[in-house]
Amino acid sequence: MQNNVHLSKNIRMVLNIIDRHGLILKKLKENGFVTVNDLSKEFNVSLVTIRKDLKLLEERKLLFRTHGKAIPLNPYITEHSVNIKEKVNINEKKRIAAAAGLTLEPYDSIIIASGTSVIEFARHLKPVKRLTVLTASLNTALILSENPNIDLMQLGGIVRSNSSSVVGPIGEKMLAEFTFTKLFLGVDGIDLDYGLTTTSSMEASLNKEMIKAAQKIIILADSSKFGRKGFGRICGLEDVDQIITDNKIDEKTKIRLAELGIDVVVV
């Protein structure tokens, strides 16, 4: 009889854990994050119990723990080559590239940074009358070199093999000599509090100089980039004028960006 009582308690405990885990994941999906303190109060269990819950869920790769809370995915990005990243979210990048092309005006002088989103933009680029382009991307330069309506400048510097782009002080000094109407910038991460990031500190430094040299900052980023962080911080969101992204962007994120004064174009 005593064994049956213990068995009944164990079953209830397992069911409680399963129910609790299900509710944690539901709240995570709805809100984008959960905190240890809030979950402890809501479920009337100890902080230690909630931390164990989150640890188990993280081990199953269902969430990522950070600073007293949990978020859906690991926000920290590892670097991949441009050849690998080009194969990810291809359709979204094509729609973003087409929308970016509509922002061009006659006689624009623009900077095209590096990354797969801006390479796709280069493929879709149709100049309105004459266009001047400065780019850090070797692939972008090769694509645009065949267009007779574009005055093309290749930024100098150290070539990064992973991104097929240049970085370093030579390029940064070159940027200081010009003023551009627009910057088209691809990023590895967009965090609503931390800002724009990339996996390379040297690329982040070059991107900062690009921002100084341009009158309007346009970010080309598919929705997977939101809530992510790279090693090198480029800038805060206060420096951004427009973000062009796909229709999988979270509604709360879109509202927050609009509150920050950013024009969000969803394609």
C-alpha positions in Angstrom: 0.0 0.0 0.0 2.8 2.4 0.9 4.5 1.6 -2.4 1.3 2.6 -4.2 1.2 5.9 -2.4 4.8 6.7 -3.4 4.1 5.7 -7.0 1.0 7.9 -7.1 3.0 10.9 -5.8 5.8 10.2 -8.4 3.2 10.1 -11.2 1.7 13.4 -10.1 5.2 14.9 -9.9 6.0 13.8 -13.4 2.7 15.2 -14.7 3.4 18.5 -12.9 6.8 18.8 -14.5 5.4 17.9 -18.0 2.6 20.4 -17.6 5.0 23.1 -16.3 7.4 22.6 -19.1 4.6 22.8 -21.6 3.4 26.1 -20.1 7.0 27.5 -20.0 7.4 26.8 -23.7 3.9 28.3 -24.5 4.8 31.5 -22.6 8.2 31.6 -24.4 6.5 31.4 -27.7 3.9 34.1 -26.8 6.3 36.6 -25.1 9.7 35.9 -26.7 11.2 35.3 -23.2 10.5 34.1 -19.7 12.1 35.0 -16.4 13.0 32.7 -13.5 11.3 35.0 -11.0 8.0 35.3 -12.9 7.8 31.6 -13.4 8.6 30.8 -9.8 5.7 33.1 -8.6 3.2 31.9 -11.2 3.8 28.1 -10.6 4.3 28.6 -6.9 7.6 26.7 -6.9 11.1 27.6 -5.9 13.6 29.4 -8.0 15.8 26.3 -7.9 13.0 24.2 -9.4 12.5 26.7 -12.2 16.2 26.8 -12.9 16.2 23.0 -13.1 13.2 23.2 -15.5 15.0 25.6 -17.8 18.2 23.6 -17.7 16.3 20.5 -18.8 14.6 22.3 -21.6 17.9 23.8 -22.7 19.5 20.4 -22.8 16.7 19.4 -25.1 17.6 22.4 -27.2 14.1 24.0 -26.7 15.4 27.2 -25.3 18.5 29.2 -24.3 19.2 30.3 -20.7 20.7 33.8 -20.1 20.9 36.1 -17.0 17.9 34.9 -15.0 15.7 34.3 -18.0 15.2 32.1 -21.1 14.8 33.0 -24.8 13.8 30.7 -27.7 17.2 30.4 -29.4 20.9 30.9 -28.7 21.4 34.5 -29.7 25.1 34.2 -30.3 26.1 33.7 -33.9 29.0 31.6 -35.2 30.7 32.7 -38.4 30.0 30.8 -41.6 31.3 31.3 -45.1 29.4 33.4 -47.6 28.9 30.3 -49.8 27.0 28.6 -47.0 25.0 31.6 -45.9 23.9 32.3 -49.6 21.9 29.1 -49.4 19.8 30.1 -46.4 16.5 32.0 -46.7 17.0 32.5 -50.5 13.5 33.5 -51.3 13.3 36.0 -48.5 16.6 37.6 -49.6 15.3 37.9 -53.2 12.2 39.7 -52.0 14.2 42.0 -49.7 16.6 42.7 -52.6 13.8 43.7 -55.0 12.3 46.0 -52.4 15.7 47.6 -51.7 16.0 48.4 -55.4 12.9 50.5 -55.2 14.6 52.9 -52.8 17.1 54.1 -55.5 16.8 57.6 -56.9 18.4 59.3 -59.9 22.1 59.9 -59.5 22.3 58.2 -56.1 25.7 57.5 -54.7 25.5 54.5 -52.5 27.6 52.1 -50.3 26.9 48.4 -50.5 28.5 46.7 -47.6 29.2 42.9 -47.4 27.0 39.8 -46.8 24.7 37.6 -48.7 21.7 40.0 -48.5 23.5 42.8 -50.2 25.0 40.4 -52.8 21.4 39.5 -53.7 20.6 43.2 -53.8 23.4 43.7 -56.3 21.9 41.0 -58.6 18.6 42.8 -58.5 20.0 46.3 -58.8 18.6 48.4 -61.7 20.0 51.9 -61.7 17.7 54.9 -62.0 19.8 56.9 -64.5 23.4 57.1 -63.4 24.5 55.4 -60.2 27.7 55.5 -58.2 28.5 52.5 -56.0 31.3 51.9 -53.5 31.4 48.4 -52.1 33.4 46.3 -49.7 32.2 43.1 -51.2 34.3 41.4 -54.0 31.3 39.4 -55.2 29.2 42.6 -55.4 31.9 44.3 -57.4 32.1 41.5 -59.9 28.3 41.5 -60.4 28.1 45.3 -60.8 31.2 45.6 -63.0 29.1 44.4 -66.0 26.6 47.2 -65.7 27.5 50.2 -67.9 25.2 52.6 -65.9 27.1 52.2 -62.7 30.3 54.0 -61.7 31.9 51.4 -59.5 34.5 51.8 -56.8 36.0 48.8 -54.9 37.0 49.5 -51.3 40.6 48.6 -50.5 41.8 46.6 -47.5 42.4 43.2 -46.1 40.4 40.4 -47.8 38.3 38.2 -45.5 38.0 34.8 -47.1 34.8 33.9 -45.2 32.9 36.9 -46.5 34.8 37.6 -49.7 35.0 41.3 -48.6 37.6 43.8 -47.4 38.2 45.2 -43.9 40.8 47.3 -42.2 42.2 50.9 -41.9 42.8 51.4 -45.6 39.1 51.0 -46.4 38.2 53.2 -43.3 40.4 56.0 -44.5 39.0 55.8 -48.0 35.4 56.2 -46.7 36.4 59.4 -44.9 37.0 61.0 -48.3 33.4 60.7 -49.6 29.8 61.3 -48.8 27.0 59.0 -50.0 23.2 59.2 -50.2 22.5 55.7 -48.9 24.2 52.7 -47.2 22.8 49.3 -47.8 24.0 47.2 -44.9 23.6 43.5 -44.2 24.1 42.3 -40.6 24.4 39.0 -38.7 22.2 40.1 -35.7 19.6 42.7 -34.7 18.9 43.0 -31.0 16.3 45.5 -29.9 18.4 46.7 -27.0 22.0 46.0 -28.1 21.6 47.1 -31.8 23.3 45.8 -34.9 26.1 43.2 -34.9 28.3 41.1 -37.1 30.6 38.2 -36.4 33.8 40.2 -37.1 35.1 43.1 -35.0 37.0 44.4 -38.0 33.9 44.3 -40.2 32.0 46.1 -37.5 34.6 48.8 -37.4 34.4 49.3 -41.1 30.6 49.4 -41.0 30.8 52.2 -38.4 32.7 54.3 -40.9 30.2 53.5 -43.6 27.4 54.8 -41.4 29.3 58.0 -40.8 29.8 58.4 -44.6 26.1 57.9 -45.5 23.0 60.1 -45.2 20.5 57.3 -45.0 21.1 53.8 -43.4 19.1 50.9 -44.9 19.4 47.5 -43.3 18.7 44.4 -45.4 18.0 41.5 -43.1 15.7 38.5 -43.2 13.6 37.8 -40.0 16.0 35.2 -38.7 18.5 38.0 -37.8 16.2 39.4 -35.1 17.1 38.5 -31.5 20.6 37.5 -32.5 24.0 38.9 -31.6 27.4 38.7 -33.3 30.8 39.4 -31.7 31.3 42.9 -33.1 28.8 45.7 -32.4 28.1 48.0 -35.3 25.7 50.6 -33.8 22.5 51.1 -31.9 19.1 51.1 -33.6 18.9 54.9 -33.2 21.3 55.2 -36.2 19.0 53.2 -38.5 16.6 54.8 -40.9 15.0 51.8 -42.6 14.9 48.0 -42.2 13.7 45.8 -45.1 12.8 42.3 -43.9 10.5 39.4 -44.7 6.9 38.7 -43.5 8.0 36.3 -40.8 9.1 39.2 -38.5 7.4 39.1 -35.1 4.6 41.7 -34.7 6.0 42.9 -31.4 9.4 43.4 -32.9 7.8 45.4 -35.7 5.9 47.6 -33.3 9.0 48.2 -31.2 11.0 49.2 -34.3 8.3 51.6 -35.3 8.3 53.2 -31.8 12.1 53.8 -32.3 11.3 55.8 -35.5 12.5 53.1 -37.9 10.7 52.6 -41.2 10.1 48.9 -41.4 9.4 47.5 -44.9 8.0 44.0 -44.8 8.1 41.9 -48.0 
